[in-house]
Amino acid sequence: MFNNPLDSFHDTVAEAKEEREQLDRLLTISTARERLLVGGVALLLFILAVWLVLGNVPPETRQQLDDGRPGVDIAVEQLRSFLNDGVRGVSLAPPILRGGARDYEAARQTLAAVR
């Protein structure tokens, strides 16, 4: 663009403008399908966030926890029930304690008891 010192300034500017216009035509930031995918993922994340904030622990489980039954025992019972019903794939997430820390020891105990 600025390589030839004998070109007029106006020719150089016109050439640069043509290059920018060509880039505008060639450069597609995202397609409608990609925007739809991003919107769908955002909607799922929003639904998950609402569920996490507004969701409740089942009353029977809450009562067992209030009575002092360890959460690991409840999780093991539930996992065994799933396995007996034919479920073969389960994703286990460690419980979140107050303050946001994860209880990895409870997850380890649950896995050890089910194996």
PLY file of the C-alpha trace (Angstrom):
ply
format ascii 1.0
element vertex 115
property float x
property float y
property float z
element edge 114
property int vertex1
property int vertex2
end_header
0.00 0.00 0.00
2.72 2.54 0.98
5.57 0.82 -0.88
5.86 3.10 -3.90
6.81 6.68 -3.00
5.83 7.90 -6.49
2.13 6.95 -6.08
-0.11 9.84 -5.27
-1.57 10.05 -1.82
-5.10 9.88 -3.22
-4.37 6.65 -5.10
-2.96 5.11 -1.93
-5.98 6.14 0.11
-8.36 4.80 -2.55
-6.52 1.48 -2.59
-6.62 1.22 1.20
-10.34 1.98 1.17
-10.97 -0.78 -1.39
-9.03 -3.25 0.78
-11.12 -2.35 3.85
-14.37 -2.74 1.91
-13.21 -6.12 0.62
-12.43 -7.20 4.19
-15.93 -6.14 5.25
-17.38 -8.47 2.64
-15.03 -11.39 3.33
-14.98 -11.30 7.11
-17.96 -13.02 8.70
-17.88 -12.77 12.46
-20.51 -15.46 13.04
-23.29 -17.15 11.13
-26.93 -17.25 12.18
-26.50 -20.91 13.13
-23.56 -20.10 15.42
-25.51 -17.27 17.08
-28.42 -19.66 17.61
-26.06 -22.20 19.21
-24.60 -19.57 21.54
-28.11 -18.43 22.46
-29.15 -22.02 23.21
-26.14 -22.59 25.45
-26.81 -19.29 27.23
-30.43 -20.30 27.80
-29.37 -23.67 29.24
-26.89 -21.96 31.57
-29.58 -19.52 32.68
-32.00 -22.38 33.41
-29.29 -24.20 35.37
-28.52 -21.07 37.40
-32.22 -20.56 38.22
-32.54 -24.22 39.22
-29.46 -23.96 41.46
-30.81 -20.88 43.19
-34.47 -21.84 43.46
-34.24 -25.66 43.55
-34.98 -27.53 46.74
-33.63 -30.66 48.37
-36.47 -33.21 48.58
-38.23 -32.97 51.98
-37.49 -36.62 52.86
-33.78 -36.10 52.22
-33.79 -32.82 54.15
-35.45 -34.58 57.11
-32.86 -37.38 57.07
-30.04 -34.82 57.04
-31.68 -32.86 59.86
-31.97 -36.10 61.87
-28.19 -36.53 61.58
-27.90 -39.12 58.80
-24.65 -38.55 56.88
-25.04 -37.26 53.35
-22.65 -39.96 52.11
-25.07 -42.66 53.29
-27.93 -41.00 51.44
-25.81 -40.65 48.28
-24.71 -44.31 48.43
-28.32 -45.45 48.87
-29.42 -43.35 45.90
-26.55 -44.56 43.69
-27.25 -48.20 44.53
-30.91 -47.62 43.67
-29.86 -46.20 40.28
-27.57 -49.17 39.62
-30.30 -51.67 40.56
-32.67 -49.89 38.14
-30.19 -50.39 35.28
-28.52 -46.99 35.18
-24.89 -47.49 34.13
-23.63 -43.93 33.74
-23.72 -41.47 36.62
-21.92 -38.18 37.03
-20.94 -37.54 40.64
-20.13 -33.99 41.75
-18.70 -33.31 45.21
-21.08 -31.48 47.55
-20.57 -27.75 47.92
-20.04 -26.69 51.51
-20.85 -23.32 53.01
-18.44 -20.75 51.66
-18.17 -22.53 48.31
-15.58 -25.19 49.18
-16.10 -28.66 47.68
-16.25 -31.76 49.89
-14.02 -34.08 47.86
-13.70 -36.48 50.79
-17.47 -37.14 50.74
-17.28 -37.85 47.00
-14.36 -40.25 47.57
-16.24 -42.06 50.35
-19.35 -42.36 48.15
-17.38 -43.84 45.26
-15.51 -46.24 47.56
-18.77 -47.49 49.10
-20.45 -48.09 45.72
-17.50 -49.88 44.12
0 1
1 2
2 3
3 4
4 5
5 6
6 7
7 8
8 9
9 10
10 11
11 12
12 13
13 14
14 15
15 16
16 17
17 18
18 19
19 20
20 21
21 22
22 23
23 24
24 25
25 26
26 27
27 28
28 29
29 30
30 31
31 32
32 33
33 34
34 35
35 36
36 37
37 38
38 39
39 40
40 41
41 42
42 43
43 44
44 45
45 46
46 47
47 48
48 49
49 50
50 51
51 52
52 53
53 54
54 55
55 56
56 57
57 58
58 59
59 60
60 61
61 62
62 63
63 64
64 65
65 66
66 67
67 68
68 69
69 70
70 71
71 72
72 73
73 74
74 75
75 76
76 77
77 78
78 79
79 80
80 81
81 82
82 83
83 84
84 85
85 86
86 87
87 88
88 89
89 90
90 91
91 92
92 93
93 94
94 95
95 96
96 97
97 98
98 99
99 100
100 101
101 102
102 103
103 104
104 105
105 106
106 107
107 108
108 109
109 110
110 111
111 112
112 113
113 114
